[in-house]
Amino acid sequence: MNESLLINFAVVILFLPLLGFIVTLLLGKKVSKIFIFENLVMLIGLILSIVLLIAKVTTFNNVSISSEFMWIDMGDVPVIGQIQIFLGLLLDDISALMIFVVFLISFLVHFFSIDYMKGDIRYNRYFAYLGLFTFSMAGIVLTHNLLMMYIFWELVGVSSYLLIGFWFEKKSASDAGKKAFIVNRIGDLGFLLGLLTLFLTYNTFSFVEIFTEISQGNLPLNSEFGLTITGIFIFCGAVGKSAQFPLHVWLPDAMEGPTPVSALIHAATMVAAGVYLVVRIFGILTADAMLIIATIGALSALIPATIALTQNDIKRVLAYSTVSQLGYMIMALGVGAYKFAFFHLITHAFFKACMFLGSGSVIHAMHHEQDIQNMGGLRKKMPITYATFLISAIAISGIPLTSGFLSKDGILAGTYAFGTLTGHWYFPFIGFLVAMMTAFYMFRLIILTFHGEPRNKEKYEHAHESSFIMVMPLVVLSILSFFIWYTPNPMDPEAGWMYSDWIKNPELHTPENLRFGFMQSDVTSVITPPGEHRIMYSETYTAALHHVHGSAVFLSIAMAVLGILLAFVMYQWKKISADILADKLKPLYKFSYNKWYFDELYHKIFVAGTIGLSRLIAWFDLKVIDGIVDGSAAVTKAFSKSIGWFDDNVIDGLVNLTASVSAFIGLIFSKFQTGKVQTYIIMVIFSLVILLFLFKSF
């Protein structure tokens, strides 16, 4: 297999979902079984992505393969210069891994949906939307430039809007779709500003060309500050898509969409796009930008974790868990644990998709009941769903022998090492605290859903294990949550092929005299407080990682066990009453249950503020602008009336008076015009007499 064939594979993989979308959408009302075609397309795409991944990491390991064509050639443009825009694909180990994850999750969601969505009035259209979404995500993963990524980025926004608001008859669903779309546009504006800044500086959107220019010391605004701001602008796109603080509010509401959509959007694809974007631009991030990114990630890990502690909707618990885990990944990228961030992106995709689909299995069995307070005892009725959900919960909690332990341990060790080197201890503190809270709320969810006695006996009696079509994806994803697929050593992720061979640190694309993140180079910088310029060797960070690894493992396991034990004490064994504890800590409980009042705060500030501003502008338009216009009209009308009166009475009066006088004079003189010669002779003689008399008087 040669490089050209790999590119052809990538092109086919990219456009297969688009083909499925077009065919399924056009024939959806004519062919009742057209959804089979969409599922077949996704299966072919998955097979091709597996072939692509195997070929890439074996024959072409650590080789970047790209192909491009000119899309727009505008020639020389004043000020900007020559504009030539290219579109193309980039195949490296990261994109090959990511496209496999996207197609695997997407195919399993398609397959699961066959039964879950059966009977829906827009059944085929639902599968068409899934195809459009997968096409959009594939474009983000495979592109070789920022502009093409932005185009597909917006396509993801459109397709997620269609899927989240799929049941648009429900006001809550249509509102959730609009909320997700609008909030994401806020982040995307920053992304747009960032890529335009890069284009105006380098006259290209290509990752490779931009990195090359930066490595030669050519920076936006000719300064490190310019590059920092540019990196933060682009990161804003990740804040929106990956639901990071303060734009995290859209994701929990997006649970109004069908549950398989939640698994697709909120596990491995849409929300992962933001993390993938930061992975792609990691090589250009300055130390100050990375510190900001790490801080946003830490807040995004902590805040949703505290909210998930008290939520009772099974999908909302998983949604806030997703935001928290994405915060882990962003924080890891910010502190320089690049490999572990991408590693956790992959492992989290599998066990979180399993839990979302597992929640769908439960909701389906409980006749669309989503409140875990109305569940209980379901492990007897749904043993396969319970087992797969339990495995995934153990993985996300970071228990050994699971994939989640490997990736979370790496992230926690990275924050620990970072704290050791820089003194920023709040990153490891938040990391370990969130690890405990994650274990607690996940096992609270499991105990209330599957353990104990049923709290709604009517729905419990009718509950049963889901069909093969729905449980098969759960089994596949739960199996992928074990360590063996990633490393032969369950306690050391660095011994695994995925970590050591497939996920490489990006090359250093920046001048050595600037402060940049932990990258594979002779020198690399540590993020330092503003004003400090400490350059440290990469071996220092690596040595720190090895030094704290044992402590990080111990603390990670201890936090996970403590969280699980506390959940059992409160909800299984009931040694501590959760209700009494909630009553004693009522202000904190309400603060968590009401999601830190972010929605209310944003509604007061932004929604109500926008409405208030609109009303003010409307009043200004009605009273001031229209008043000026109406006043001008009234003045003009009055002036016109006065001019009209003057014209009628003065001008026309003078004209008419002149005419009347002339007519009167003419009438008098007409009496003398008799036409008789005798009369004229008499009048002449009479006139002469008068004249003689007058001259005589003088």
SULWO-V420171 format. One record per residue. N is the residue number from 0. RES is the residue in one letter. BURIAL is # if it has 9 or more other C-alpha atoms within 8 Angstrom, else .. Layout:
n=N res=RES burial=BURIAL
n=N res=RES burial=BURIAL
//
This chain:
n=0 res=M burial=.
n=1 res=N burial=.
n=2 res=E burial=.
n=3 res=S burial=.
n=4 res=L burial=.
n=5 res=L burial=#
n=6 res=I burial=#
n=7 res=N burial=.
n=8 res=F burial=#
n=9 res=A burial=#
n=10 res=V burial=.
n=11 res=V burial=#
n=12 res=I burial=#
n=13 res=L burial=#
n=14 res=F burial=#
n=15 res=L burial=#
n=16 res=P burial=#
n=17 res=L burial=#
n=18 res=L burial=.
n=19 res=G burial=#
n=20 res=F burial=#
n=21 res=I burial=#
n=22 res=V burial=#
n=23 res=T burial=#
n=24 res=L burial=#
n=25 res=L burial=.
n=26 res=L burial=#
n=27 res=G burial=#
n=28 res=K burial=.
n=29 res=K burial=.
n=30 res=V burial=.
n=31 res=S burial=.
n=32 res=K burial=.
n=33 res=I burial=#
n=34 res=F burial=#
n=35 res=I burial=.
n=36 res=F burial=#
n=37 res=E burial=#
n=38 res=N burial=#
n=39 res=L burial=.
n=40 res=V burial=#
n=41 res=M burial=#
n=42 res=L burial=#
n=43 res=I burial=.
n=44 res=G burial=#
n=45 res=L burial=#
n=46 res=I burial=.
n=47 res=L burial=#
n=48 res=S burial=#
n=49 res=I burial=#
n=50 res=V burial=.
n=51 res=L burial=#
n=52 res=L burial=#
n=53 res=I burial=.
n=54 res=A burial=#
n=55 res=K burial=#
n=56 res=V burial=#
n=57 res=T burial=.
n=58 res=T burial=.
n=59 res=F burial=.
n=60 res=N burial=#
n=61 res=N burial=#
n=62 res=V burial=.
n=63 res=S burial=.
n=64 res=I burial=#
n=65 res=S burial=#
n=66 res=S burial=.
n=67 res=E burial=.
n=68 res=F burial=.
n=69 res=M burial=#
n=70 res=W burial=.
n=71 res=I burial=.
n=72 res=D burial=.
n=73 res=M burial=.
n=74 res=G burial=.
n=75 res=D burial=.
n=76 res=V burial=#
n=77 res=P burial=.
n=78 res=V burial=.
n=79 res=I burial=#
n=80 res=G burial=#
n=81 res=Q burial=#
n=82 res=I burial=#
n=83 res=Q burial=#
n=84 res=I burial=#
n=85 res=F burial=#
n=86 res=L burial=#
n=87 res=G burial=#
n=88 res=L burial=#
n=89 res=L burial=#
n=90 res=L burial=#
n=91 res=D burial=#
n=92 res=D burial=#
n=93 res=I burial=#
n=94 res=S burial=#
n=95 res=A burial=#
n=96 res=L burial=#
n=97 res=M burial=#
n=98 res=I burial=#
n=99 res=F burial=#
n=100 res=V burial=#
n=101 res=V burial=#
n=102 res=F burial=#
n=103 res=L burial=#
n=104 res=I burial=#
n=105 res=S burial=#
n=106 res=F burial=#
n=107 res=L burial=#
n=108 res=V burial=#
n=109 res=H burial=#
n=110 res=F burial=#
n=111 res=F burial=#
n=112 res=S burial=#
n=113 res=I burial=#
n=114 res=D burial=#
n=115 res=Y burial=#
n=116 res=M burial=.
n=117 res=K burial=.
n=118 res=G burial=.
n=119 res=D burial=.
n=120 res=I burial=.
n=121 res=R burial=.
n=122 res=Y burial=#
n=123 res=N burial=#
n=124 res=R burial=#
n=125 res=Y burial=#
n=126 res=F burial=#
n=127 res=A burial=#
n=128 res=Y burial=#
n=129 res=L burial=#
n=130 res=G burial=#
n=131 res=L burial=#
n=132 res=F burial=#
n=133 res=T burial=#
n=134 res=F burial=#
n=135 res=S burial=#
n=136 res=M burial=#
n=137 res=A burial=#
n=138 res=G burial=#
n=139 res=I burial=#
n=140 res=V burial=#
n=141 res=L burial=#
n=142 res=T burial=#
n=143 res=H burial=#
n=144 res=N burial=#
n=145 res=L burial=#
n=146 res=L burial=.
n=147 res=M burial=#
n=148 res=M burial=#
n=149 res=Y burial=#
n=150 res=I burial=.
n=151 res=F burial=#
n=152 res=W burial=#
n=153 res=E burial=.
n=154 res=L burial=#
n=155 res=V burial=#
n=156 res=G burial=#
n=157 res=V burial=#
n=158 res=S burial=#
n=159 res=S burial=#
n=160 res=Y burial=#
n=161 res=L burial=#
n=162 res=L burial=#
n=163 res=I burial=#
n=164 res=G burial=#
n=165 res=F burial=#
n=166 res=W burial=#
n=167 res=F burial=.
n=168 res=E burial=.
n=169 res=K burial=.
n=170 res=K burial=.
n=171 res=S burial=.
n=172 res=A burial=#
n=173 res=S burial=#
n=174 res=D burial=#
n=175 res=A burial=#
n=176 res=G burial=#
n=177 res=K burial=#
n=178 res=K burial=#
n=179 res=A burial=#
n=180 res=F burial=#
n=181 res=I burial=.
n=182 res=V burial=#
n=183 res=N burial=#
n=184 res=R burial=#
n=185 res=I burial=#
n=186 res=G burial=#
n=187 res=D burial=#
n=188 res=L burial=#
n=189 res=G burial=#
n=190 res=F burial=#
n=191 res=L burial=#
n=192 res=L burial=#
n=193 res=G burial=#
n=194 res=L burial=#
n=195 res=L burial=.
n=196 res=T burial=#
n=197 res=L burial=#
n=198 res=F burial=#
n=199 res=L burial=.
n=200 res=T burial=#
n=201 res=Y burial=#
n=202 res=N burial=#
n=203 res=T burial=#
n=204 res=F burial=#
n=205 res=S burial=#
n=206 res=F burial=#
n=207 res=V burial=.
n=208 res=E burial=#
n=209 res=I burial=#
n=210 res=F burial=#
n=211 res=T burial=#
n=212 res=E burial=#
n=213 res=I burial=#
n=214 res=S burial=#
n=215 res=Q burial=.
n=216 res=G burial=.
n=217 res=N burial=.
n=218 res=L burial=#
n=219 res=P burial=#
n=220 res=L burial=.
n=221 res=N burial=.
n=222 res=S burial=.
n=223 res=E burial=#
n=224 res=F burial=.
n=225 res=G burial=#
n=226 res=L burial=#
n=227 res=T burial=#
n=228 res=I burial=#
n=229 res=T burial=#
n=230 res=G burial=#
n=231 res=I burial=#
n=232 res=F burial=#
n=233 res=I burial=#
n=234 res=F burial=#
n=235 res=C burial=#
n=236 res=G burial=#
n=237 res=A burial=#
n=238 res=V burial=#
n=239 res=G burial=#
n=240 res=K burial=#
n=241 res=S burial=#
n=242 res=A burial=#
n=243 res=Q burial=#
n=244 res=F burial=#
n=245 res=P burial=.
n=246 res=L burial=#
n=247 res=H burial=#
n=248 res=V burial=#
n=249 res=W burial=#
n=250 res=L burial=#
n=251 res=P burial=#
n=252 res=D burial=.
n=253 res=A burial=#
n=254 res=M burial=#
n=255 res=E burial=#
n=256 res=G burial=#
n=257 res=P burial=#
n=258 res=T burial=#
n=259 res=P burial=#
n=260 res=V burial=#
n=261 res=S burial=#
n=262 res=A burial=#
n=263 res=L burial=#
n=264 res=I burial=#
n=265 res=H burial=#
n=266 res=A burial=#
n=267 res=A burial=#
n=268 res=T burial=#
n=269 res=M burial=#
n=270 res=V burial=#
n=271 res=A burial=#
n=272 res=A burial=#
n=273 res=G burial=#
n=274 res=V burial=#
n=275 res=Y burial=#
n=276 res=L burial=#
n=277 res=V burial=#
n=278 res=V burial=#
n=279 res=R burial=.
n=280 res=I burial=#
n=281 res=F burial=#
n=282 res=G burial=#
n=283 res=I burial=#
n=284 res=L burial=#
n=285 res=T burial=#
n=286 res=A burial=#
n=287 res=D burial=#
n=288 res=A burial=#
n=289 res=M burial=#
n=290 res=L burial=#
n=291 res=I burial=#
n=292 res=I burial=#
n=293 res=A burial=#
n=294 res=T burial=#
n=295 res=I burial=#
n=296 res=G burial=#
n=297 res=A burial=#
n=298 res=L burial=#
n=299 res=S burial=#
n=300 res=A burial=#
n=301 res=L burial=#
n=302 res=I burial=#
n=303 res=P burial=#
n=304 res=A burial=#
n=305 res=T burial=#
n=306 res=I burial=#
n=307 res=A burial=#
n=308 res=L burial=#
n=309 res=T burial=#
n=310 res=Q burial=#
n=311 res=N burial=#
n=312 res=D burial=#
n=313 res=I burial=#
n=314 res=K burial=#
n=315 res=R burial=#
n=316 res=V burial=#
n=317 res=L burial=#
n=318 res=A burial=#
n=319 res=Y burial=#
n=320 res=S burial=#
n=321 res=T burial=#
n=322 res=V burial=#
n=323 res=S burial=#
n=324 res=Q burial=#
n=325 res=L burial=#
n=326 res=G burial=#
n=327 res=Y burial=#
n=328 res=M burial=#
n=329 res=I burial=#
n=330 res=M burial=#
n=331 res=A burial=#
n=332 res=L burial=#
n=333 res=G burial=#
n=334 res=V burial=#
n=335 res=G burial=#
n=336 res=A burial=#
n=337 res=Y burial=#
n=338 res=K burial=#
n=339 res=F burial=#
n=340 res=A burial=#
n=341 res=F burial=#
n=342 res=F burial=#
n=343 res=H burial=#
n=344 res=L burial=#
n=345 res=I burial=#
n=346 res=T burial=#
n=347 res=H burial=#
n=348 res=A burial=#
n=349 res=F burial=#
n=350 res=F burial=#
n=351 res=K burial=#
n=352 res=A burial=#
n=353 res=C burial=#
n=354 res=M burial=#
n=355 res=F burial=#
n=356 res=L burial=#
n=357 res=G burial=#
n=358 res=S burial=#
n=359 res=G burial=#
n=360 res=S burial=#
n=361 res=V burial=#
n=362 res=I burial=#
n=363 res=H burial=#
n=364 res=A burial=#
n=365 res=M burial=#
n=366 res=H burial=.
n=367 res=H burial=.
n=368 res=E burial=.
n=369 res=Q burial=.
n=370 res=D burial=#
n=371 res=I burial=#
n=372 res=Q burial=#
n=373 res=N burial=#
n=374 res=M burial=#
n=375 res=G burial=#
n=376 res=G burial=#
n=377 res=L burial=#
n=378 res=R burial=#
n=379 res=K burial=.
n=380 res=K burial=#
n=381 res=M burial=#
n=382 res=P burial=#
n=383 res=I burial=#
n=384 res=T burial=#
n=385 res=Y burial=#
n=386 res=A burial=.
n=387 res=T burial=#
n=388 res=F burial=#
n=389 res=L burial=#
n=390 res=I burial=#
n=391 res=S burial=#
n=392 res=A burial=#
n=393 res=I burial=#
n=394 res=A burial=#
n=395 res=I burial=#
n=396 res=S burial=#
n=397 res=G burial=#
n=398 res=I burial=#
n=399 res=P burial=#
n=400 res=L burial=#
n=401 res=T burial=#
n=402 res=S burial=#
n=403 res=G burial=#
n=404 res=F burial=#
n=405 res=L burial=#
n=406 res=S burial=#
n=407 res=K burial=#
n=408 res=D burial=#
n=409 res=G burial=#
n=410 res=I burial=#
n=411 res=L burial=#
n=412 res=A burial=#
n=413 res=G burial=#
n=414 res=T burial=#
n=415 res=Y burial=#
n=416 res=A burial=#
n=417 res=F burial=#
n=418 res=G burial=#
n=419 res=T burial=#
n=420 res=L burial=#
n=421 res=T burial=#
n=422 res=G burial=.
n=423 res=H burial=.
n=424 res=W burial=#
n=425 res=Y burial=.
n=426 res=F burial=#
n=427 res=P burial=#
n=428 res=F burial=.
n=429 res=I burial=#
n=430 res=G burial=#
n=431 res=F burial=#
n=432 res=L burial=#
n=433 res=V burial=#
n=434 res=A burial=#
n=435 res=M burial=#
n=436 res=M burial=#
n=437 res=T burial=#
n=438 res=A burial=#
n=439 res=F burial=#
n=440 res=Y burial=#
n=441 res=M burial=#
n=442 res=F burial=#
n=443 res=R burial=#
n=444 res=L burial=#
n=445 res=I burial=#
n=446 res=I burial=#
n=447 res=L burial=#
n=448 res=T burial=#
n=449 res=F burial=#
n=450 res=H burial=#
n=451 res=G burial=#
n=452 res=E burial=.
n=453 res=P burial=#
n=454 res=R burial=.
n=455 res=N burial=.
n=456 res=K burial=.
n=457 res=E burial=.
n=458 res=K burial=#
n=459 res=Y burial=#
n=460 res=E burial=.
n=461 res=H burial=.
n=462 res=A burial=#
n=463 res=H burial=.
n=464 res=E burial=#
n=465 res=S burial=#
n=466 res=S burial=.
n=467 res=F burial=.
n=468 res=I burial=#
n=469 res=M burial=#
n=470 res=V burial=#
n=471 res=M burial=.
n=472 res=P burial=#
n=473 res=L burial=#
n=474 res=V burial=#
n=475 res=V burial=.
n=476 res=L burial=#
n=477 res=S burial=#
n=478 res=I burial=.
n=479 res=L burial=#
n=480 res=S burial=#
n=481 res=F burial=#
n=482 res=F burial=#
n=483 res=I burial=#
n=484 res=W burial=.
n=485 res=Y burial=#
n=486 res=T burial=#
n=487 res=P burial=#
n=488 res=N burial=#
n=489 res=P burial=#
n=490 res=M burial=.
n=491 res=D burial=#
n=492 res=P burial=#
n=493 res=E burial=.
n=494 res=A burial=#
n=495 res=G burial=#
n=496 res=W burial=#
n=497 res=M burial=#
n=498 res=Y burial=#
n=499 res=S burial=#
n=500 res=D burial=.
n=501 res=W burial=#
n=502 res=I burial=#
n=503 res=K burial=#
n=504 res=N burial=.
n=505 res=P burial=.
n=506 res=E burial=.
n=507 res=L burial=#
n=508 res=H burial=#
n=509 res=T burial=#
n=510 res=P burial=#
n=511 res=E burial=.
n=512 res=N burial=.
n=513 res=L burial=.
n=514 res=R burial=#
n=515 res=F burial=#
n=516 res=G burial=#
n=517 res=F burial=#
n=518 res=M burial=#
n=519 res=Q burial=#
n=520 res=S burial=.
n=521 res=D burial=.
n=522 res=V burial=#
n=523 res=T burial=#
n=524 res=S burial=#
n=525 res=V burial=#
n=526 res=I burial=#
n=527 res=T burial=#
n=528 res=P burial=.
n=529 res=P burial=.
n=530 res=G burial=.
n=531 res=E burial=.
n=532 res=H burial=.
n=533 res=R burial=.
n=534 res=I burial=#
n=535 res=M burial=#
n=536 res=Y burial=#
n=537 res=S burial=#
n=538 res=E burial=.
n=539 res=T burial=.
n=540 res=Y burial=#
n=541 res=T burial=.
n=542 res=A burial=.
n=543 res=A burial=#
n=544 res=L burial=#
n=545 res=H burial=.
n=546 res=H burial=.
n=547 res=V burial=#
n=548 res=H burial=#
n=549 res=G burial=.
n=550 res=S burial=.
n=551 res=A burial=#
n=552 res=V burial=#
n=553 res=F burial=.
n=554 res=L burial=#
n=555 res=S burial=#
n=556 res=I burial=#
n=557 res=A burial=.
n=558 res=M burial=#
n=559 res=A burial=#
n=560 res=V burial=#
n=561 res=L burial=#
n=562 res=G burial=#
n=563 res=I burial=#
n=564 res=L burial=#
n=565 res=L burial=#
n=566 res=A burial=#
n=567 res=F burial=#
n=568 res=V burial=#
n=569 res=M burial=#
n=570 res=Y burial=#
n=571 res=Q burial=#
n=572 res=W burial=.
n=573 res=K burial=#
n=574 res=K burial=.
n=575 res=I burial=.
n=576 res=S burial=#
n=577 res=A burial=#
n=578 res=D burial=.
n=579 res=I burial=.
n=580 res=L burial=#
n=581 res=A burial=#
n=582 res=D burial=.
n=583 res=K burial=.
n=584 res=L burial=.
n=585 res=K burial=.
n=586 res=P burial=.
n=587 res=L burial=.
n=588 res=Y burial=#
n=589 res=K burial=.
n=590 res=F burial=#
n=591 res=S burial=#
n=592 res=Y burial=#
n=593 res=N burial=.
n=594 res=K burial=#
n=595 res=W burial=.
n=596 res=Y burial=.
n=597 res=F burial=.
n=598 res=D burial=.
n=599 res=E burial=.
n=600 res=L burial=.
n=601 res=Y burial=#
n=602 res=H burial=#
n=603 res=K burial=#
n=604 res=I burial=#
n=605 res=F burial=.
n=606 res=V burial=#
n=607 res=A burial=#
n=608 res=G burial=#
n=609 res=T burial=#
n=610 res=I burial=.
n=611 res=G burial=.
n=612 res=L burial=.
n=613 res=S burial=.
n=614 res=R burial=.
n=615 res=L burial=.
n=616 res=I burial=.
n=617 res=A burial=.
n=618 res=W burial=#
n=619 res=F burial=#
n=620 res=D burial=#
n=621 res=L burial=#
n=622 res=K burial=.
n=623 res=V burial=#
n=624 res=I burial=#
n=625 res=D burial=#
n=626 res=G burial=#
n=627 res=I burial=.
n=628 res=V burial=.
n=629 res=D burial=.
n=630 res=G burial=.
n=631 res=S burial=.
n=632 res=A burial=.
n=633 res=A burial=.
n=634 res=V burial=.
n=635 res=T burial=.
n=636 res=K burial=.
n=637 res=A burial=.
n=638 res=F burial=.
n=639 res=S burial=.
n=640 res=K burial=.
n=641 res=S burial=.
n=642 res=I burial=.
n=643 res=G burial=.
n=644 res=W burial=#
n=645 res=F burial=#
n=646 res=D burial=#
n=647 res=D burial=#
n=648 res=N burial=.
n=649 res=V burial=#
n=650 res=I burial=#
n=651 res=D burial=#
n=652 res=G burial=#
n=653 res=L burial=.
n=654 res=V burial=.
n=655 res=N burial=.
n=656 res=L burial=.
n=657 res=T burial=.
n=658 res=A burial=.
n=659 res=S burial=.
n=660 res=V burial=.
n=661 res=S burial=.
n=662 res=A burial=.
n=663 res=F burial=.
n=664 res=I burial=.
n=665 res=G burial=.
n=666 res=L burial=.
n=667 res=I burial=.
n=668 res=F burial=.
n=669 res=S burial=.
n=670 res=K burial=.
n=671 res=F burial=.
n=672 res=Q burial=.
n=673 res=T burial=.
n=674 res=G burial=.
n=675 res=K burial=.
n=676 res=V burial=.
n=677 res=Q burial=.
n=678 res=T burial=.
n=679 res=Y burial=.
n=680 res=I burial=.
n=681 res=I burial=.
n=682 res=M burial=.
n=683 res=V burial=.
n=684 res=I burial=.
n=685 res=F burial=.
n=686 res=S burial=.
n=687 res=L burial=.
n=688 res=V burial=.
n=689 res=I burial=.
n=690 res=L burial=.
n=691 res=L burial=.
n=692 res=F burial=.
n=693 res=L burial=.
n=694 res=F burial=.
n=695 res=K burial=.
n=696 res=S burial=.
n=697 res=F burial=.
//
